[in-house]
């Protein structure tokens, strides 16, 4: 029986390990991802993983790279740089949304893999097409990519329980804590307690914030091209 189980186990490869590590992060949080724990789940000694990853940092690099590789870049829009830029950022969000724990790894690793570099190159080219001055384009591009990932990490209610009944109870408690704040000190927090307690419509949340990012670039570019 043991021999058969071993035979049925997927071959230990970089892709298998990274996929398992992402699944572990999804289920238990990023802090649960260690070389030792991953080896335990694969039924091997930790030393077996060192053929693929020297340490946890390399494993985390591999997880981020895997998600960047999953991003499907959109068709080019030669006459609509803003629409294309929005599509690029939306493609990033689409990949990251199911893996909010891994989102934390991505902003500092976007330039560390071929897939991240391709994504960055596309974003920078679109900012250049917008007519932004060359000096700040690099920083703006990294800001936009980081912000699209940060949307996932910052989604209201992201850390609430997944069980519907437990989630409902947790939202009620969270909402009550906001409503209990003195309105004279925190008038806006009390006014928007519903939205701060849970993400009422996730699709609207992402659509609005993507529009916010791209519209900011559009208006900045237009202002720079206004006659003096």
Buried (B, 14 or more C-beta within 10 A) or exposed (E): EEEEEEEEEEEBEBEBBBBBBBEBBBEEEBEEBBBEBBBEEBEBEBEBBEEBBEEBEBBBBBBBBBBBBBBEBBEEBEEEBBEBBBBBBBBBBEBBBEBBBBBBBBBEBBEBBEBBEBBBEBBBBBBBBBEBEEEEBEEBBBBBBBBBBBBBBBBBBBEBEEEEEEBEEBBEEBBEEBEEEEEEEEEEEBEEBEBBBBBEEBEEBBBEBBEEBBEEBBEBBEEEEEEE
